[in-house]
């Protein structure tokens, strides 16, 4: 982060040259207006929103996944009609006169899209808010060439909700829908019991299904190895399928959203003449579907 040796009152003289000095239009919540709200707080998603009067919302979000992640969106009521270069500045609040403004980075806001920032820069915005400063976006208005827009995030009442947001992130599941939407599990030999690794995986699927109200279909297909007669293999396969149907029903999924099928020794994926091949064939394939928003 590079220091700008200026105060907030001189920001515009740094951002634009004297020749192209622009009229400033500023959007920011007053201390009395400033609010931060946790609109989503679950093991699947964390979402922290700050309304900016007459402009839109600033929104931080993090989702369940293998890696900790953070997205920031500046959601505008009227998306820009032209792509714009944007200066992101950390400004001191009005009640801390004499502090300098710090340049964070330069970014682009794209035509007809909300302003998006991810990764380290998004974490940096949170860091500036935690210091009590006002991260500010400055860009030329696409509707008026002689006007610059400033959009600032207020740090008033930020800290308490940020603590909740941080706790939420620490409790996110360490896997996403994509990680568990197609899963192959394996059984103990001649048993309707899953092996240890598969029981752990099924537990992960269960955790995700419990929290995600958008899961609207579970497809379960069970298979056996070549041991036993055709009828006994089919019976074992169907017992495994029925057991999983009851398991998903116990998670609260309606029965009409659970489709199971036992295939017995049909459709092997490996050579049944070897123990390793048989282990691969004793399997269940679980596919999850969810409502698309």
Secondary structure, 3 states (H helix, E strand, C coil): CEECCCCHHHHHHHHCCCCCCCEEEEECCCCCCCCCEEEEECCCEEEEEEEECCCEEEEEEEECCCCCCCEEEEEECCCCCCCEEEEEEEECCCCCCCCCCEEEEEEEECCCCCEEEEHHHHHHHHHHHHCCCEEEEEEECCCCCCEEEEEECCCCCHHHHHHHHHHHHHCCCCCCHHHHCEEEEEECCCCCCECHHHHHHHHHHHHHHHHCCCEEEEEEEEECCCCCCHHHHHHHHHHHHHHHHHHHHHCCCCHHHEEEEECCCCCCCCCCCCHHHHHHHCEEEEEEEECCC
